[in-house]
Amino acid sequence: MYIVIKSVDHAPDGVARAITHLAVAARWEGTSIQPGATLPLNIAYVTNDAILSSEALNLDHTEYVAIGMARISKSLSFLDRLRFKPS
């Protein structure tokens, strides 16, 4: 899944900050994300960059903003595409 986002200015507490990353997760606990699946997602702004180097997702570093729908490609998985090197 590719998500393209430009920096968004966000100031819910009166302190402006640029949002440059999103956290995206399956909406329902236990949902298996398989090739070809269509499923609802929770979308949250990453509000603390500490989450980017963390081994676990700490939701205290995010702010929920929306529900979205995703269709997972039936082709190479995202991680496989990252590792793919054309010959």
ZIFEN-V448942 format. One line per field, one symbol per residue. phi: phi as a letter, one per 20 degrees, with the letter a starting at -180 (. if undefined). A space follows every 50 residues. Layout:
BEGIN
phi->???
END
This chain:
BEGIN
phi->.dcdcegdecbfdndfbeedcddcbgfdgnfeedgnfdbfceccfedbfg ffdeecfdffeccgcadcdcdefeegfgffffefcge
END
